Amino acid sequence: MFPCLAHRPWKVLCRVYLQQRAPLSQRPFKIAKPCFGWQSGGGVHKLWFSFPDSRVTSLTWTQVQNCSTSSSGKDGSPAGPVEPKPTEKAPAAQPSAKIADSKPLGLTKAESIQVKVRAVLKKREYGIKYTQNNFITAVRAMNEFCLKPSDLEQLRKIRRRSPHDDTEAFTVFLRSDVEAKALDVWGSQEALSRERNLRKEVEKEYQENTFRNQQLLKEYKDFWGNTKPRSRKRATFLEGPGKVVMVAICINGLNFFFKLLAWVYTGSASMFSEAIHSLADTCNQALLAIGISQSIRNPDAIHPYGFSNMRYIASLISGVGIFMMGAGLSWYHGIMGLLHPQPIESLLWAYCILAGSLVSEGATLLVAINEIKKSARKQSLSFYEYVMQSRDPSTNVVLLEDAAAVIGVTLAAGCMGLTSLTGSPYYDSLGSLGVGTLLGTVSAFLIYTNTEALLGRSIKAEHVQKLTELLENDPVVRAIHDVKATDMGLSKVRFKAEVDFDGRVVTRSYLEKQDIEQILNEIQQVKTPEELENFMLKHGENIIDTLGAEVDRLEKELKQRNPEVRHVDLEIL
């Protein structure tokens, strides 16, 4: 019935438009046969036809909407008519004369139907696993597909921009080309799998030999002496928090030795608590030194964001150690002193040792205070804010432990003085309980602040607003959503945000680097849907690359203007 639609070289999409004409009462009565025609112009193909009866119109639409074409002759002429099939709602089409001779239809107006046929590209079907367009680096190609560099020289090479700031563009290959080359080299997928398994076994043996050689090298160095130059780890203990920790270790170690001698000589419960207190401080500060040395290690494949949180972990363990070892033993010794009081010998040597401990602990406390003031000034924070936010956990632990030591020495000396005046050992036991309570308070504070830091604490709201405004002031950005700025320790910040990019600005940025006249000529030469698809794919790929370059530029500007920002994750909204 519609021979013009029988053979067309493209898929067609039919759209029906109803166009009302003058009522039949104003037109001469006649029985007309169905009329149709084909019109092409301006890149739009139109099929039109008309029927005098709206019921026949609905019947015809049911037939037309299932009509599509896939082939044609060389001259574009239809190969033959396509007969419509009857539907359930209406019988097969009969001659219009018979329809007109039947009982009156009550027509009031005639309707004509116009169908516009637009060329639409065939939809591509992609499976669940589609890797035809995936890129792969040369290293992955050689490792995963067991190829040699000479095998890759014959493949297509594609230059792509690097995701890293400090490297230039690099060469990649199509994964489909690499897979085909691997099958060509090894002959079959089974042979390739066997080669992979064989290489895994060789790699495992190599790692075992490497570990064995490292052990032998370590033994050799221990025997002959290590002549390796001093590393950066030793330099960290000559300044900053490392210096404070090393001073505290030396002083608290000496205090523990002398307090232990005083307790053996006098048997005082308060002196025993002070000795345990100094031992706990020495062990905890040794743990802090280990945390500092580990925190400056460079990132590796297993820990891509580095080891800066090791200071918080060491401080957290230190707080737990103070609570278990310091507060627990002090409470236990104090309670036992109350339950089983014993007479105390002369406390003269105990007073002398406590006085020396007060001086040494006070000196360490002053070193920690000066270091915290210096660091707080650099970060524009007050002394109180710096301590409460635990910006430098190692120095924080030394500060609080030495402050507790000074207060504990004063408390122990006071209780021992009351015992000397009254002769009652109960005051000395109460002093031990007081020192234990003081250590428990310090440990609870350290556990709380370091746990908050390890959970991923946000930076100050003012700094977040500053980073957000820096992005929003850029013309390529329309809006910023879901901003997260996390303190990673050691003044390192990780910034994440979802960015709504202005596609028009990105496109203009791309067009500024192109020859507009050449693009215009390419557009004018587009005649078929396939040519349009190729044109859009080419420039769409380049626009996406331009968007990636804009993301890299924004990340680089954030890091340059805010040195504390080490990692930036911008997600395209």
C-alpha positions as CSV (number, residue, x, y, z in Angstrom):
1,M,0.0,0.0,0.0
2,F,3.0,2.3,0.7
3,P,5.6,1.3,-1.9
4,C,7.6,4.4,-1.2
5,L,8.5,3.0,2.2
6,A,9.4,-0.5,1.0
7,H,13.1,0.0,0.5
8,R,15.1,2.8,2.1
9,P,18.8,2.7,3.1
10,W,18.2,3.9,6.7
11,K,16.0,2.9,9.7
12,V,12.9,5.1,9.9
13,L,10.9,6.5,12.7
14,C,7.3,7.4,11.8
15,R,5.6,10.3,13.5
16,V,1.9,11.1,12.8
17,Y,0.6,14.6,12.7
18,L,-3.2,15.2,12.3
19,Q,-4.2,18.1,10.2
20,Q,-7.8,19.2,10.2
21,R,-9.4,20.6,7.0
22,A,-12.7,22.2,6.2
23,P,-15.8,20.3,7.2
24,L,-17.4,18.1,4.6
25,S,-20.5,20.3,4.6
26,Q,-18.4,23.0,3.0
27,R,-16.9,20.8,0.4
28,P,-18.4,19.0,-2.5
29,F,-19.4,15.4,-1.7
30,K,-17.4,12.7,-3.4
31,I,-16.0,9.3,-2.6
32,A,-12.3,9.5,-2.8
33,K,-9.7,6.8,-2.7
34,P,-6.9,6.9,-0.3
35,C,-4.1,9.3,-1.4
36,F,-0.5,9.3,-0.4
37,G,2.8,10.8,-1.5
38,W,6.5,11.1,-0.6
39,Q,8.4,14.4,-0.1
40,S,12.1,14.9,0.6
41,G,13.8,18.1,1.3
42,G,16.0,19.9,3.9
43,G,17.3,16.6,5.3
44,V,13.8,15.5,6.3
45,H,11.8,12.8,4.5
46,K,8.0,13.0,4.7
47,L,5.3,10.5,3.9
48,W,1.7,11.9,3.6
49,F,-1.6,10.3,3.0
50,S,-5.3,11.1,3.6
51,F,-8.5,9.2,4.2
52,P,-12.0,10.6,4.4
53,D,-12.9,8.5,7.5
54,S,-11.4,8.8,10.9
55,R,-12.0,5.1,11.5
56,V,-10.0,4.2,8.5
57,T,-7.4,6.6,9.7
58,S,-6.9,4.7,12.9
59,L,-6.7,1.5,11.0
60,T,-4.1,2.9,8.7
61,W,-2.0,4.2,11.6
62,T,-2.0,0.7,13.1
63,Q,-0.5,-0.5,9.9
64,V,2.0,2.3,9.3
65,Q,3.6,2.3,12.8
66,N,4.9,-1.2,12.1
67,C,6.4,-0.2,8.7
68,S,10.2,0.0,8.5
69,T,12.7,-0.4,5.7
70,S,16.2,-1.8,5.5
71,S,17.2,-2.1,1.8
72,S,16.7,-0.5,-1.6
73,G,17.7,-0.8,-5.2
74,K,20.6,1.1,-6.6
75,D,18.4,3.8,-8.0
76,G,16.5,4.1,-4.7
77,S,13.2,3.1,-6.3
78,P,10.9,0.8,-4.3
79,A,11.2,-2.9,-5.1
80,G,7.5,-3.6,-4.7
81,P,4.4,-2.8,-2.6
82,V,4.0,-3.9,1.0
83,E,0.6,-5.4,1.7
84,P,-0.7,-4.4,5.2
85,K,-1.9,-7.2,7.5
86,P,-5.3,-7.1,9.1
87,T,-5.5,-6.4,12.8
88,E,-7.8,-7.7,15.6
89,K,-9.6,-4.4,16.0
90,A,-10.5,-4.0,12.4
91,P,-10.9,-6.3,9.4
92,A,-8.6,-6.2,6.4
93,A,-8.9,-3.0,4.4
94,Q,-11.6,-3.1,1.7
95,P,-12.1,-0.8,-1.2
96,S,-13.2,2.6,-0.2
97,A,-16.2,2.3,-2.5
98,K,-17.6,-0.6,-0.5
99,I,-17.1,1.3,2.7
100,A,-18.9,4.3,1.3
101,D,-21.8,2.1,0.2
102,S,-22.4,0.7,3.6
103,K,-24.6,2.4,6.2
104,P,-24.0,6.1,6.8
105,L,-21.0,7.0,8.9
106,G,-22.1,10.4,10.0
107,L,-19.0,12.2,8.8
108,T,-18.6,15.9,9.9
109,K,-15.1,16.6,8.7
110,A,-12.2,15.1,6.8
111,E,-8.8,14.5,8.4
112,S,-5.5,14.1,6.6
113,I,-2.5,12.4,8.3
114,Q,1.0,13.5,7.6
115,V,3.9,11.2,8.6
116,K,7.5,12.6,9.0
117,V,10.2,10.0,8.6
118,R,13.5,11.0,10.3
119,A,16.7,9.2,9.8
120,V,17.9,7.7,13.1
121,L,21.2,5.9,13.8
122,K,21.0,2.3,14.6
123,K,21.3,1.8,18.4
124,R,24.5,-0.1,19.3
125,E,24.1,-3.0,21.7
126,Y,26.9,-3.3,24.3
127,G,27.2,-6.4,26.4
128,I,27.9,-6.5,30.1
129,K,31.6,-6.8,29.5
130,Y,32.7,-4.4,26.8
131,T,36.4,-3.8,26.5
132,Q,36.8,-2.9,22.8
133,N,37.6,0.7,23.6
134,N,39.8,0.1,26.7
135,F,43.3,1.4,26.7
136,I,46.2,-0.5,28.2
137,T,49.8,0.6,29.0
138,A,52.9,-1.1,27.7
139,V,53.8,-2.5,31.1
140,R,50.4,-4.1,31.6
141,A,50.4,-5.5,28.1
142,M,53.7,-7.2,28.7
143,N,52.8,-8.5,32.2
144,E,49.2,-9.6,31.6
145,F,49.6,-10.9,28.1
146,C,53.2,-12.2,28.2
147,L,54.4,-10.0,25.3
148,K,57.8,-8.5,24.5
149,P,58.5,-4.9,23.6
150,S,59.1,-6.0,20.0
151,D,55.6,-7.4,19.8
152,L,54.1,-4.0,20.7
153,E,56.0,-2.1,18.1
154,Q,53.6,-3.2,15.4
155,L,50.4,-2.2,17.2
156,R,48.6,1.1,17.0
157,K,50.0,3.7,19.4
158,I,47.8,6.3,21.1
159,R,49.1,9.3,23.0
160,R,47.1,10.2,26.1
161,R,47.5,12.8,28.8
162,S,49.0,11.7,32.0
163,P,46.9,11.6,35.2
164,H,50.0,12.7,37.2
165,D,51.2,16.3,37.5
166,D,54.9,15.6,37.2
167,T,54.8,13.4,34.1
168,E,54.0,14.1,30.4
169,A,51.7,12.3,28.0
170,F,52.3,8.6,27.6
171,T,51.6,6.0,25.0
172,V,48.8,3.4,25.4
173,F,47.5,0.6,23.2
174,L,44.0,-0.7,22.5
175,R,43.3,-3.7,24.6
176,S,41.6,-5.5,21.7
177,D,44.8,-5.1,19.6
178,V,46.9,-6.4,22.5
179,E,44.6,-9.4,23.0
180,A,44.7,-10.2,19.3
181,K,48.5,-9.9,19.3
182,A,48.8,-12.2,22.3
183,L,46.7,-14.9,20.6
184,D,48.8,-14.5,17.5
185,V,52.0,-14.9,19.5
186,W,50.9,-17.8,21.7
187,G,48.5,-19.5,19.3
188,S,45.6,-20.1,21.7
189,Q,44.1,-18.9,25.0
190,E,45.1,-22.2,26.7
191,A,48.8,-21.6,25.8
192,L,48.6,-18.0,27.1
193,S,47.1,-19.2,30.4
194,R,49.9,-21.8,30.8
195,E,52.5,-19.1,30.2
196,R,50.9,-16.8,32.8
197,N,50.9,-19.6,35.4
198,L,54.5,-20.4,34.6
199,R,55.5,-16.7,35.1
200,K,53.6,-16.5,38.4
201,E,55.6,-19.4,39.7
202,V,58.9,-17.8,38.5
203,E,57.9,-14.5,40.2
204,K,57.1,-16.3,43.4
205,E,60.5,-18.0,43.4
206,Y,62.1,-14.6,42.7
207,Q,60.4,-13.0,45.7
208,E,61.5,-15.8,47.9
209,N,65.1,-15.4,46.7
210,T,64.9,-11.7,47.2
211,F,63.7,-12.1,50.8
212,R,66.5,-14.6,51.5
213,N,69.1,-12.3,50.1
214,Q,67.8,-9.4,52.2
215,Q,68.2,-11.5,55.3
216,L,71.7,-12.4,54.3
217,L,72.6,-8.8,53.6
218,K,71.2,-7.8,57.0
219,E,73.3,-10.4,58.7
220,Y,76.4,-9.2,56.8
221,K,75.8,-5.6,57.9
222,D,75.3,-6.7,61.5
223,F,78.6,-8.6,61.3
224,W,80.8,-6.0,59.5
225,G,78.9,-2.8,60.6
226,N,76.5,-0.7,58.6
227,T,78.3,2.0,56.7
228,K,75.1,3.5,55.2
229,P,74.9,7.3,55.7
230,R,72.5,8.6,58.2
231,S,68.9,8.6,57.0
232,R,66.3,11.3,57.2
233,K,64.8,9.5,60.2
234,R,67.7,10.5,62.5
235,A,67.4,14.1,61.3
236,T,63.8,14.3,62.5
237,F,64.9,13.7,66.1
238,L,67.0,16.8,66.1
239,E,64.2,19.3,65.6
240,G,60.4,19.7,66.2
241,P,58.4,17.0,67.9
242,G,61.2,14.5,67.5
243,K,63.5,16.6,69.6
244,V,60.9,17.1,72.3
245,V,60.3,13.3,72.4
246,M,64.0,12.4,72.7
247,V,64.5,14.9,75.5
248,A,61.5,13.5,77.4
249,I,62.8,9.9,77.0
250,C,66.2,10.8,78.5
251,I,64.8,12.7,81.4
252,N,62.0,10.3,82.3
253,G,64.4,7.4,82.1
254,L,66.7,9.0,84.7
255,N,63.7,9.9,86.8
256,F,62.4,6.4,86.8
257,F,65.8,5.0,87.9
258,F,66.2,7.4,90.9
259,K,62.5,7.1,91.9
260,L,62.8,3.3,91.9
261,L,65.9,3.6,94.3
262,A,63.9,5.9,96.6
263,W,61.0,3.5,96.7
264,V,63.3,0.6,97.6
265,Y,64.9,2.6,100.3
266,T,61.7,4.2,101.8
267,G,58.8,1.8,100.8
268,S,56.6,4.8,100.1
269,A,53.4,4.1,98.1
270,S,53.5,7.6,96.6
271,M,57.1,7.1,95.6
272,F,56.2,3.8,94.0
273,S,53.4,5.5,92.0
274,E,55.9,8.2,90.9
275,A,58.4,5.5,89.8
276,I,55.6,3.7,87.8
277,H,54.6,7.0,86.4
278,S,58.1,7.8,85.1
279,L,58.4,4.2,83.7
280,A,55.1,4.6,81.9
281,D,56.1,8.0,80.5
282,T,59.4,6.5,79.2
283,C,57.8,3.6,77.5
284,N,55.1,5.7,75.9
285,Q,57.5,8.3,74.6
286,A,59.6,5.5,73.1
287,L,56.5,4.4,71.4
288,L,56.0,8.0,70.2
289,A,59.5,8.0,68.7
290,I,58.6,4.9,66.7
291,G,55.5,6.6,65.5
292,I,57.4,9.6,64.4
293,S,60.0,7.6,62.5
294,Q,57.2,5.6,60.7
295,S,55.1,8.7,59.9
296,I,57.8,10.2,57.6
297,R,58.0,7.1,55.3
298,N,57.1,7.6,51.7
299,P,53.8,6.2,50.3
300,D,53.9,2.8,48.7
301,A,51.5,0.6,46.8
302,I,49.9,-0.7,49.9
303,H,49.6,2.7,51.7
304,P,49.1,5.2,48.8
305,Y,48.3,8.1,51.2
306,G,51.4,7.6,53.3
307,F,52.0,6.9,57.0
308,S,51.2,10.2,58.6
309,N,48.5,8.6,60.9
310,M,51.2,6.6,62.6
311,R,51.7,9.4,65.1
312,Y,48.0,9.3,66.1
313,I,48.1,5.5,66.4
314,A,51.2,5.7,68.6
315,S,49.6,8.4,70.7
316,L,46.4,6.4,71.1
317,I,48.4,3.3,72.2
318,S,50.4,5.6,74.6
319,G,47.1,6.8,76.1
320,V,46.0,3.2,76.7
321,G,49.4,2.4,78.2
322,I,49.2,5.3,80.6
323,F,45.8,4.1,81.7
324,M,46.7,0.5,82.1
325,M,50.2,0.8,83.4
326,G,50.3,4.1,85.2
327,A,46.8,4.7,86.6
328,G,46.1,1.0,87.1
329,L,49.2,0.2,89.2
330,S,48.9,3.5,91.1
331,W,45.3,2.7,92.1
332,Y,46.2,-0.9,93.0
333,H,49.2,0.2,95.2
334,G,47.2,2.9,96.9
335,I,44.3,0.6,97.7
336,M,46.7,-2.0,99.1
337,G,48.3,0.7,101.2
338,L,44.9,1.6,102.7
339,L,44.0,-2.0,103.4
340,H,47.4,-3.0,104.7
341,P,49.2,0.1,106.1
342,Q,52.9,-0.3,106.8
343,P,55.2,2.1,108.6
344,I,57.4,4.3,106.4
345,E,61.2,4.9,106.9
346,S,62.9,8.3,106.6
347,L,61.6,10.3,103.6
348,L,64.6,12.6,103.2
349,W,66.0,10.9,100.1
350,A,62.6,10.7,98.7
351,Y,62.1,14.5,99.0
352,C,65.5,15.1,97.3
353,I,64.6,12.9,94.4
354,L,61.2,14.4,94.0
355,A,62.8,17.9,93.9
356,G,65.2,16.8,91.2
357,S,62.3,15.2,89.3
358,L,60.3,18.4,89.6
359,V,63.1,20.4,88.0
360,S,63.7,17.9,85.2
361,E,60.0,17.4,84.4
362,G,59.5,21.1,84.4
363,A,62.3,21.6,81.9
364,T,60.8,19.0,79.6
365,L,57.4,20.7,80.0
366,L,58.9,24.1,79.0
367,V,60.4,22.5,75.8
368,A,57.0,21.0,74.9
369,I,55.2,24.3,75.5
370,N,57.7,26.3,73.3
371,E,57.3,23.8,70.5
372,I,53.5,23.9,70.7
373,K,53.5,27.7,70.6
374,K,55.7,27.7,67.6
375,S,53.5,25.2,65.7
376,A,50.3,26.9,66.7
377,R,51.6,30.2,65.4
378,K,52.3,28.7,62.0
379,Q,48.8,27.3,61.7
380,S,47.1,30.5,63.1
381,L,45.7,28.7,66.1
382,S,45.7,29.5,69.7
383,F,47.6,27.4,72.2
384,Y,44.4,26.0,73.6
385,E,42.9,25.1,70.2
386,Y,46.2,23.4,69.1
387,V,46.2,21.2,72.2
388,M,42.5,20.4,72.1
389,Q,42.5,19.5,68.4
390,S,45.6,17.4,68.8
391,R,47.3,18.9,65.7
392,D,50.6,17.4,66.8
393,P,49.9,14.3,68.8
394,S,53.5,13.5,69.7
395,T,54.1,16.9,71.3
396,N,50.7,16.8,72.9
397,V,51.5,13.6,74.7
398,V,54.8,14.9,76.0
399,L,53.0,18.1,77.2
400,L,50.3,16.3,79.0
401,E,52.5,13.7,80.5
402,D,55.0,16.2,81.8
403,A,52.2,18.4,83.1
404,A,50.8,15.4,84.9
405,A,54.3,14.6,86.1
406,V,54.8,18.0,87.6
407,I,51.4,18.0,89.3
408,G,51.9,14.4,90.4
409,V,55.3,15.2,92.0
410,T,53.7,18.1,93.9
411,L,50.8,15.9,95.0
412,A,53.1,13.1,96.1
413,A,55.4,15.4,98.0
414,G,52.4,17.0,99.8
415,C,51.0,13.6,100.8
416,M,54.4,12.4,102.0
417,G,54.8,15.6,104.0
418,L,51.5,14.9,105.7
419,T,52.7,11.3,106.5
420,S,55.9,12.7,108.0
421,L,54.0,15.2,110.1
422,T,51.3,12.9,111.4
423,G,53.1,9.5,111.1
424,S,50.0,8.0,109.4
425,P,50.7,6.0,106.2
426,Y,47.1,6.6,105.0
427,Y,48.0,10.0,103.5
428,D,50.8,8.4,101.5
429,S,48.3,5.9,100.1
430,L,45.8,8.7,99.3
431,G,48.6,10.4,97.3
432,S,49.1,7.2,95.3
433,L,45.4,7.2,94.5
434,G,45.5,10.9,93.5
435,V,48.4,10.3,91.1
436,G,46.5,7.3,89.6
437,T,43.4,9.5,89.0
438,L,45.5,12.2,87.4
439,L,47.1,9.7,85.0
440,G,43.6,8.2,84.2
441,T,42.4,11.7,83.3
442,V,45.3,12.4,81.0
443,S,45.0,9.0,79.3
444,A,41.2,9.5,78.7
445,F,41.9,12.8,77.0
446,L,44.6,11.3,74.8
447,I,42.4,8.4,73.8
448,Y,39.5,10.7,72.9
449,T,41.5,13.3,70.9
450,N,43.5,10.7,68.9
451,T,40.4,8.6,68.2
452,E,38.7,11.7,66.8
453,A,41.7,12.4,64.6
454,L,41.9,8.8,63.3
455,L,38.2,8.8,62.4
456,G,38.8,11.5,59.7
457,R,38.3,14.9,61.2
458,S,37.4,17.9,59.0
459,I,39.5,21.0,58.8
460,K,38.2,24.4,60.0
461,A,35.0,25.7,58.3
462,E,36.9,28.9,57.3
463,H,39.5,26.9,55.4
464,V,36.8,24.8,53.7
465,Q,35.0,28.0,52.6
466,K,38.2,29.4,51.2
467,L,38.8,26.3,49.1
468,T,35.2,26.3,47.9
469,E,35.3,29.9,46.9
470,L,38.6,29.3,44.9
471,L,36.8,26.7,42.8
472,E,33.6,28.7,42.4
473,N,35.4,31.7,41.2
474,D,36.7,29.8,38.2
475,P,34.6,30.3,35.0
476,V,34.5,26.6,34.1
477,V,32.7,25.8,37.4
478,R,29.0,26.4,37.9
479,A,28.5,24.9,41.4
480,I,30.2,22.9,44.1
481,H,28.5,20.1,46.0
482,D,29.3,17.6,48.7
483,V,32.6,19.2,49.8
484,K,34.7,17.1,52.2
485,A,38.1,18.3,53.5
486,T,39.8,15.8,55.9
487,D,42.8,16.3,58.0
488,M,45.3,13.5,57.4
489,G,47.8,14.5,60.0
490,L,51.1,16.4,59.8
491,S,49.3,19.4,58.2
492,K,48.1,17.3,55.2
493,V,44.6,17.8,53.9
494,R,42.6,15.6,51.5
495,F,40.0,17.6,49.6
496,K,37.0,16.1,47.8
497,A,34.1,17.8,46.0
498,E,31.5,17.1,43.3
499,V,31.9,19.8,40.6
500,D,29.2,20.9,38.2
501,F,31.2,22.0,35.1
502,D,29.8,24.5,32.6
503,G,29.9,22.5,29.3
504,R,29.7,25.7,27.2
505,V,32.9,27.1,28.7
506,V,34.6,23.7,28.3
507,T,33.5,23.6,24.6
508,R,34.7,27.2,24.1
509,S,38.0,26.3,25.6
510,Y,38.3,23.5,23.1
511,L,37.2,25.6,20.1
512,E,39.8,28.3,21.0
513,K,42.5,25.8,20.2
514,Q,40.9,24.6,16.9
515,D,40.7,25.9,13.4
516,I,37.0,27.1,13.1
517,E,37.1,27.3,9.3
518,Q,38.2,23.6,9.1
519,I,35.5,22.5,11.5
520,L,32.9,24.5,9.5
521,N,34.1,22.8,6.3
522,E,33.7,19.4,8.0
523,I,30.2,20.2,9.0
524,Q,29.2,21.3,5.5
525,Q,30.5,18.0,4.1
526,V,28.3,15.9,6.4
527,K,25.6,14.4,4.3
528,T,24.7,11.0,5.9
529,P,24.0,9.9,9.5
530,E,27.2,7.9,9.4
531,E,29.3,10.9,8.6
532,L,27.5,12.9,11.4
533,E,28.3,10.1,13.8
534,N,32.0,10.1,12.9
535,F,32.1,13.9,13.2
536,M,30.5,13.9,16.7
537,L,32.7,11.0,17.9
538,K,35.9,12.8,16.9
539,H,35.1,16.1,18.5
540,G,33.3,14.5,21.5
541,E,36.5,12.6,22.4
542,N,38.5,15.9,22.2
543,I,36.0,17.8,24.4
544,I,36.3,15.1,27.0
545,D,40.1,15.4,27.0
546,T,39.6,19.2,27.4
547,L,37.4,18.6,30.4
548,G,40.1,16.3,31.9
549,A,42.7,19.0,31.4
550,E,40.4,21.5,33.2
551,V,40.1,19.2,36.1
552,D,43.9,18.8,36.3
553,R,44.3,22.6,36.2
554,L,41.9,23.1,39.1
555,E,43.6,20.5,41.2
556,K,47.0,22.1,40.5
557,E,45.8,25.5,41.5
558,L,44.3,24.2,44.7
559,K,47.6,22.6,45.7
560,Q,49.7,25.7,44.7
561,R,47.5,28.2,46.6
562,N,47.1,25.9,49.6
563,P,50.2,23.9,50.4
564,E,48.5,21.9,53.1
565,V,46.2,20.3,50.4
566,R,48.1,17.2,49.3
567,H,45.3,15.1,47.7
568,V,42.5,16.6,45.5
569,D,39.5,14.5,44.3
570,L,37.2,16.4,41.9
571,E,34.2,14.4,40.7
572,I,32.3,15.5,37.7
573,L,28.6,16.0,38.4
